[in-house]
Amino acid sequence: MQTTFVLVHSPSVGPSTWRPVAEHLLATGHRVHVPSLLHIGTGEPPFWPRVAEAVLDDVRHVPAASPLVLVAHSNAGLFLPAIRAALDRPVAASVFVDAALPARTGATPVAAPELLDFLRPLAVDGRLPRWTDWWEEADVAPMFAEPAVRRTVVEEQPTLPLSYYEQRIPVPAGWDDHPCSYLLFGPPYDDLAAEAGARGWRVARLPGAHLHQIVDPAGTARHLVELAAVA
């Protein structure tokens, strides 16, 4: 049965970061879902169950026999084990796109200690600025090729609580019971791509900045199809 691509955006940004890729996949005859995680920072921790629940709810009406291809960008990669464990249907493949990797065993921290040291002074009443507001313009501008796309992505971003980045996400045993692969855009994710290779995953590269999927959605979609097919 035809597979369904499930494009999971980083909770730090929004679903618009995947919509151009979704349009290319749809145009080439693939089924696609883009769950929204914009609400997951509301309320008290833990936040990770809300991510799994959002994906589960979004694919609820996909035919049960239709295998899923899970695609996670950036820190959405940390949630893939929890998402996989929540699903009661086949997963044909998982593709990590310029993404953080879950620990091999045990719980995975969302943020390393040095990132938390950077974030804590930015928080006001426990909430952080939008992700693109953390960085200098020289770091943000290269991620966007079109002003209209930048406005959409920036305006959509949530203001997450600091506690989102302080959480640890469980890694259920056996979550990687299906082929996994990694699509690298570029630094600073090189080491993570190397780690993915060390785990025996296929690794592909599409050079670009961290949001390259909105700059080259056609190329990203093509790589996703190739990685899902041979994973």
Disulfide bonds with the S-S distance in Angstrom:
none
